[in-house]
């Protein structure tokens, strides 16, 4: 059997294969973040298409801070029944499902004039132009509690795990970035201090959910800008997160600067991910603990390349977004024939369509 279609393990989670639907923002939730039939249909189609694990698009954890319009929410208990119904539908179709949770900070675009946009420091965000209020330690305690409460809701709904979004410039990622974090207290300066908000949030979640509920962290391999988070610091941060109970690190990065043609068929962040696998193996072989999984997201387009990375480098899972937008049944077709031609051409037009749909006609309609 292809290693790509062997069971993937993330803590107590067991997925039917190593293919992961990376979190995707569809902008199809209600205005206040609740599920819709359209979102449910997408998840059911993905599960029927053979993917092993679905990571839901990010869900905001506090009622008063919604980073983007019509994104999912998980800020109170009213979400539990609808998510439970979704999880049951996905499980019936054989896939695992994880809730991704987020706080936007100065990356939030929905309410840019809100007087309570928080950040590590009062430094203008180069992408949004927003100058946040420097979060106090009291603010940080409240946010850690909000993340933990969101994780408990995900657990009660039956999700197979929860993922902290600490990448792509959102609040947790901002603390890791020296360009945005100018603090001189215990949340700024050294890498350990800049990572503290994430490690404390991991501790809060594990205290609330228990040690057996898998918690993942999505992390930039680097910020891709001079003065931002660099790979060596990112590797150290990942090891800190693992030491605080992260069951997996999903490797991502500044994907907007990545073009398929620049990578000669290799996933964008593969060299970093392979280094991370080795670092985690070294750290946890000494502690005799379970080695956290590494999921590689970005530019995964070849079953042969993914197979090699799994066999030779120990990558546990492979996140796909655009290929599964184009062909939700791609995992089933790859399982039948790994030489199946990928239809996605990485044009990125899906990002500008309602619901992030592929602009190509369905396969049977093409001549």
Secondary structure, DSSP 8 states (H G I E B T S, - for coil): --GGGS-EEETTEEESSSEEE-------S-TTS---HHHHHHHHHHHHTT-SEEE---EESBTTB-SSTT-EE-SSGGGHHHHHHHHHHHHHTT-EEEEEEE--GGG--TTTT-TT-EESSS-B-TTT--B-EE--HHHHHHHHHHHHHHHHHHHHHT-SEEEEEE-TTSHHHHHH-TTT----STTSSSHHHHTHHHHHHHHHHHHHH-TTSEEEEEEES--SSTTS--HHHHHHHHHHHHHTT-SEEEEE--GGG--GGGTTTS-TTHHHHHHHHHHHHHHHHHHT----EEEEES----HHHHHHHHHHH---EEEESHHHHH-TTHHHHHHH-TT---------GGGGSTTS--SS--GGG--
